[in-house]
Amino acid sequence: MWLAPRIGRWVVTEKVLPRVSAALGRSVTARSVSVGHGRVELTDLIIAGPADPNRRPMASVPRLAAEIDLLPLVLGDVRVRRIVVDRPTIALSHSTQGNNFGDIMDRLRRRESKEHEGSKEGSRRARLGTVEVRGGSLSLADEERGVLLDIERIDGRIDPQGNASVTLSRVEVATRLGPSASIDQVRADGNVRELQATTKVSIQGGKATFWPKMSLTGISGHVRPTAQEGRAAVQFTGGYGGVEGNLWHAEGWIEPEPRNAELHLRADRFTLDKLAPILKGTPVVTPERTSIDASVDLELVGGDLSFRGGLGLTGLTVYHPWLADEPVKDLGFRGEINGGYGSKSKVFSLSGLDLEFRGVKAHLEGTASLKGARTAGGVPRARPRITGHLVVPQVSCQDVLSALPAELTPRLQGFVLQGNFAADVRVDVDWQDLDALGLEGSVGLSSCKIKEAPEDASAEVLSGEFEHHVELEQDQWLGFVVGPSNPDYVPLGEVSPHLINSFMTTEDSGFYKHHGFIVREFRSALIKNLKEGYFKYGASSITMQLVKNVLLYREKTVARKLQELVLTHYLENSLSKDRILEIYVNVIEFGPGIFGIGPAARHYFGKRPKDLNPVEAAFFSSILPNPKQRYMQYCEGGLSRWGDAKVQRIIKVMRERDRLTEEEYQLALETPLVFDRTEALPEDECKKMVRRMLQNARPTLPPTRPEKVKAK
């Protein structure tokens, strides 16, 4: 029998491994094969094929040891009593071009069928005993579905004639859509002969993250077989964000083969102080007074997901400086949602999101076609597309105003409205062609009439002489009268038409045609912002700018924007266009401490406003976005290269829009811009003054890290 090990090694190398290779349709090699009495040991076993990702083999096994019957092996009959597989590494890949593992099961089934038919191959089929896996690992990259799976450790024992037990440790799942999951341990137990009917799967330490600050944690539970063939029951419990305790429970069933499932998740009402650890640093101020309940029902049919659910929130108080100056108190709403996701179409659909907030209802529906979804022409999308349709059913204008928290609308307190409000807006954003962005519909603000207004925001005050206050630097205020008693006040009729035309060109081309809102510019600004990747451009009309400068603080908060909309509508329906424009040119900032066109025309050019030429008018338009910073040009005694190009471009557009005659345009091209230096400071002192005022100016953007504020 001294030849048996050598013959056995030859049989394994020349017969067994080629047979396995043929059965799998893969290259199967081993660096070394050692055969002794009753054992076979292979090292660095590699199973590889052409579809393996990044030249990484589908499977690699540092060591495989088998207890065998040696004599039958020499005769080509493999009888394995026990196999131990040490630290196997499995790498699976799935893409639109195919995968590196899908055909293996088909091959093995066909081979098993032939063996059962008594073919020649079947007479020498391998007889396997117990299989043990120690310290294995697995990774799956499913590019088509956008899923990554990693299992750090696999341990198990499988008896083909009896029971099987497999434990997976530290399982990680990531998806292209954003949601992810992790599980500390998954254990599966069952009888090999009746896997579907007997297998139980238990998990411990699970975590499911839907977006960065929303995760279900501490998940534990099990999946058990049911009396219905092919179906397993699911039951889980868990908490949120790492907080101890069970705050929700889920139950349902799954059918793996047709990819069907149903899951019902419920979170009974609880107060948010139970989530204190994960709410630290968030805008939530009084979690102990805030209660929440939720439910979600999920259904999977053939791999396509549908969902429906509800959420209730009461007693919420939040604070963030981007929202308002004060904590916004006692918020609450009820909401219901339903929609789905097609695994093949790669389209997320929102059939309905219905919210009710303080008696005001809203309905939102839409779709999100992800990368890889088909266009109308059948071509896979390279970039996503989102559509949305928002409807606010008709409701009293006063009820809408009353629904808005007082902390968000301090300047609107005391307004009395009449009429009914409704909204119907559609948006279509295709990142493959942002210029084709669709934005249409109506927001029924125009149907709301102002019946009464508080004195400090009354249009009657603005229709006559009034006192206006501006902040030069933080907590340093300047007050001046806007009216004839102020010698710097300029009636609209005494303002150069070139200045008016310049403002119409750069600030609000349709000022005399619209009702305070430049709807066309909203679309243009949205396209530009999407291309930039953040909100850089606005669409403020002259009336909106007047409201911002005269009636509101300049900080860019949600509260300011809400009030700006209502106050703009109010002024447009209470003051004439000429009066709005007259106030505007007399209050806007043209430089450090320079407010109104009267002082500005005198300071920069030593002229009266009515004598400004087209070049000087264009200069004033060019500095409006940042008058302090652009005052540096005056300090230096002339336009910068950028400033000169900007002025020339404004003049060109004025001509293109027939706001200059050809003769005026040609003359403007030949007219140099010359600053009057009568009121000029020495250049160094001038620049120092500008830098100080810029540094000390109150920022228009609130701080990003607010200090903790307690609700009163």
Long-range contacts (C-beta under 8 A, 24 or more apart in sequence): 1-37, 4-35, 4-37, 4-70, 4-71, 4-74, 5-35, 5-36, 5-37, 5-70, 6-35, 7-74, 8-35, 8-40, 8-70, 8-73, 8-74, 9-33, 9-34, 9-35, 11-73, 11-74, 11-76, 12-40, 12-42, 12-73, 15-76, 16-78, 23-107, 23-108, 23-111, 24-104, 24-107, 24-108, 25-49, 25-103, 25-104, 25-107, 26-58, 26-104, 35-70, 35-73, 37-70, 38-67, 38-68, 38-69, 38-70, 39-65, 39-66, 39-67, 39-68, 40-65, 40-66, 40-68, 40-73, 41-65, 41-66, 49-100, 51-93, 51-97, 51-98, 51-99, 51-100, 52-91, 52-93, 52-100, 53-91, 53-93, 53-100, 53-141, 56-91, 57-91, 58-90, 58-91, 58-92, 58-100, 58-101, 59-88, 59-89, 59-90, 59-91, 60-88, 60-89, 61-85, 61-86, 61-87, 61-88, 61-89, 62-86, 62-87, 63-87, 67-129, 76-124, 77-124, 77-127, 78-124, 78-126, 78-127, 79-126, 79-127, 80-126, 80-127, 80-128, 80-129, 81-129, 81-130, 82-129, 82-130, 82-131, 82-132, 83-128, 83-129, 83-130, 83-131, 83-132, 84-132, 84-134, 85-131, 85-132, 85-133, 85-134, 85-136, 86-134, 86-135, 87-134, 87-135, 87-136, 87-137, 88-133, 88-136, 88-137, 88-154, 89-136, 89-137, 89-138, 90-136, 90-137, 90-138, 90-139, 91-138, 91-139, 92-138, 92-139, 92-140, 92-141, 93-140, 93-141, 93-143, 94-140, 94-141, 94-142, 94-143, 94-144, 94-145, 95-142, 95-143, 95-144, 96-143, 96-144, 96-372, 128-160, 129-159, 129-160, 130-157, 130-158, 130-159, 130-160, 131-157, 131-158, 131-160, 132-156, 132-157, 132-158, 133-157, 133-166, 144-372, 145-176, 145-343, 146-175, 146-176, 146-177, 146-370, 147-173, 147-174, 147-175, 147-176, 148-172, 148-173, 148-174, 148-175, 149-173, 158-192, 159-192, 160-192, 161-192, 161-193, 162-191, 162-192, 162-193, 163-189, 163-190, 163-191, 163-192, 164-188, 164-189, 164-190, 164-191, 164-192, 164-195, 165-189, 176-370, 176-371, 177-348, 177-370, 178-210, 178-211, 179-208, 179-209, 179-210, 179-211, 180-208, 180-209, 181-206, 181-207, 181-208, 181-209, 182-206, 182-207, 183-207, 183-219, 196-225, 196-229, 196-230, 197-225, 197-229, 198-225, 199-225, 199-232, 200-224, 200-225, 201-232, 203-236, 206-236, 206-238, 213-241, 213-278, 213-282, 214-240, 214-241, 215-240, 215-241, 215-242, 216-240, 216-248, 217-241, 217-242, 217-243, 218-242, 218-243, 218-244, 218-245, 218-246, 221-250, 223-254, 226-253, 230-255, 230-256, 230-257, 231-255, 232-256, 234-261, 234-263, 240-275, 240-278, 241-275, 241-277, 241-278, 242-277, 242-278, 243-274, 243-275, 243-276, 243-277, 243-278, 245-274, 247-274, 248-294, 252-298, 254-300, 258-302, 259-300, 259-301, 259-302, 259-303, 260-300, 260-301, 260-302, 261-298, 261-299, 261-300, 262-297, 262-298, 262-299, 262-300, 263-297, 263-298, 263-299, 264-295, 264-296, 264-297, 264-298, 265-294, 265-295, 265-296, 265-297, 265-298, 265-309, 266-294, 266-295, 267-292, 267-293, 267-294, 267-295, 268-293, 269-293, 269-312, 272-316, 283-318, 283-319, 283-320, 283-323, 283-706, 284-316, 284-317, 284-318, 285-317, 285-318, 285-319, 285-327, 285-709, 285-710, 285-711, 286-315, 286-317, 286-711, 289-315, 289-317, 290-314, 290-315, 290-316, 290-317, 291-315, 303-343, 303-344, 304-340, 304-341, 304-342, 304-343, 304-344, 305-340, 305-341, 305-343, 306-338, 306-339, 306-340, 307-337, 307-338, 307-339, 307-340, 308-336, 308-337, 308-338, 308-339, 309-336, 309-337, 309-338, 310-334, 310-335, 310-336, 310-337, 311-335, 311-336, 311-337, 317-711, 319-706, 319-709, 319-711, 320-702, 320-706, 321-555, 321-557, 321-702, 321-703, 321-706, 322-556, 322-557, 322-558, 322-701, 322-702, 322-704, 323-408, 323-557, 323-558, 323-559, 324-407, 324-408, 324-557, 324-558, 324-559, 325-407, 325-410, 325-557, 325-559, 326-407, 327-407, 327-709, 327-710, 327-711, 327-712, 328-405, 328-407, 328-408, 329-405, 329-407, 329-711, 330-405, 331-405, 332-357, 332-358, 333-357, 333-358, 345-373, 345-374, 346-370, 346-371, 346-372, 346-373, 347-373, 357-403, 358-402, 358-403, 359-395, 359-399, 359-403, 360-392, 360-395, 360-399, 360-400, 360-403, 361-392, 361-393, 361-395, 362-390, 362-391, 362-392, 363-390, 363-391, 363-392, 363-393, 364-388, 364-389, 364-390, 364-391, 365-389, 381-432, 382-432, 383-430, 383-431, 383-432, 384-431, 385-428, 385-429, 385-430, 385-431, 385-432, 386-427, 386-428, 386-429, 387-426, 387-427, 387-428, 387-429, 388-426, 388-427, 388-428, 389-424, 389-425, 389-426, 389-427, 390-423, 390-424, 390-425, 390-426, 390-441, 391-423, 391-424, 392-421, 392-422, 392-423, 392-424, 393-422, 394-420, 394-421, 394-422, 394-444, 395-420, 395-421, 395-422, 396-420, 396-421, 397-421, 397-447, 397-448, 397-449, 400-448, 401-566, 404-562, 407-559, 408-558, 408-559, 408-562, 408-563, 409-559, 409-562, 409-563, 409-566, 410-559, 410-563, 411-456, 411-457, 411-551, 411-552, 411-563, 411-567, 412-457, 412-563, 412-566, 412-567, 413-454, 414-452, 414-453, 414-454, 414-457, 415-450, 415-452, 415-453, 415-454, 415-457, 415-566, 415-570, 416-450, 416-451, 416-452, 416-453, 417-448, 417-449, 417-450, 417-451, 418-448, 418-449, 418-451, 419-447, 419-448, 419-449, 420-444, 420-447, 420-448, 421-445, 421-447, 421-448, 422-447, 429-530, 431-530, 434-527, 434-530, 434-531, 435-527, 437-523, 437-526, 437-527, 437-530, 439-522, 439-523, 439-526, 445-565, 445-566, 445-569, 446-515, 446-569, 448-569, 449-573, 450-569, 450-570, 450-573, 450-574, 453-570, 457-551, 457-567, 457-570, 459-570, 459-571, 459-574, 459-575, 462-550, 462-571, 462-575, 462-579, 462-583, 463-574, 463-575, 463-579, 468-550, 468-587, 470-587, 470-589, 470-595, 471-698, 472-592, 472-593, 472-693, 473-692, 473-693, 473-696, 473-697, 473-698, 474-696, 474-697, 474-698, 476-696, 478-593, 478-595, 480-595, 480-596, 482-583, 482-586, 482-587, 482-596, 487-598, 488-596, 488-598, 488-599, 489-586, 489-596, 489-598, 490-585, 490-586, 490-596, 490-597, 490-598, 490-609, 491-582, 492-578, 492-581, 492-582, 492-585, 494-608, 494-609, 494-610, 495-585, 495-597, 495-609, 495-610, 496-609, 496-610, 496-611, 496-612, 496-613, 496-617, 498-612, 498-613, 498-614, 498-616, 498-617, 498-660, 499-585, 499-597, 499-609, 499-612, 499-617, 499-620, 500-581, 501-617, 501-654, 501-659, 501-660, 502-614, 502-617, 502-618, 502-620, 502-621, 502-650, 502-654, 502-659, 503-542, 503-585, 503-621, 504-659, 505-621, 505-650, 505-653, 505-654, 505-657, 505-659, 506-621, 506-622, 506-624, 506-650, 507-541, 507-542, 507-545, 507-621, 507-624, 508-541, 508-542, 509-657, 511-541, 511-542, 511-543, 511-577, 511-581, 512-577, 514-541, 515-569, 515-572, 515-573, 516-541, 516-543, 516-544, 516-568, 516-569, 516-571, 516-572, 517-541, 517-544, 517-565, 517-568, 541-568, 542-580, 542-581, 542-584, 543-568, 543-571, 543-572, 543-580, 544-568, 545-584, 545-588, 546-571, 546-580, 546-583, 546-584, 546-587, 547-571, 549-587, 549-588, 549-589, 550-583, 550-587, 554-698, 554-700, 555-698, 555-699, 555-700, 555-701, 555-702, 556-700, 556-701, 556-702, 557-702, 585-609, 588-624, 589-627, 589-628, 590-620, 590-623, 590-624, 590-627, 591-623, 591-627, 591-628, 591-631, 591-634, 592-627, 592-628, 592-631, 592-689, 592-690, 592-693, 593-693, 594-627, 602-679, 603-676, 603-679, 604-634, 604-675, 604-676, 605-674, 605-675, 605-676, 606-676, 606-678, 607-676, 613-668, 613-671, 614-651, 614-654, 614-660, 614-664, 614-665, 614-667, 614-668, 614-671, 615-647, 615-651, 615-668, 615-671, 615-672, 615-673, 616-673, 618-647, 618-648, 618-650, 618-651, 618-654, 618-668, 619-643, 619-647, 619-673, 621-650, 622-646, 622-647, 622-650, 628-690, 628-693, 628-694, 628-697, 629-690, 629-694, 631-690, 632-687, 632-690, 634-675, 634-680, 634-686, 635-680, 635-681, 635-683, 635-686, 635-687, 635-690, 636-683, 637-675, 637-677, 637-680, 637-683, 638-673, 638-675, 639-673, 644-673, 647-673
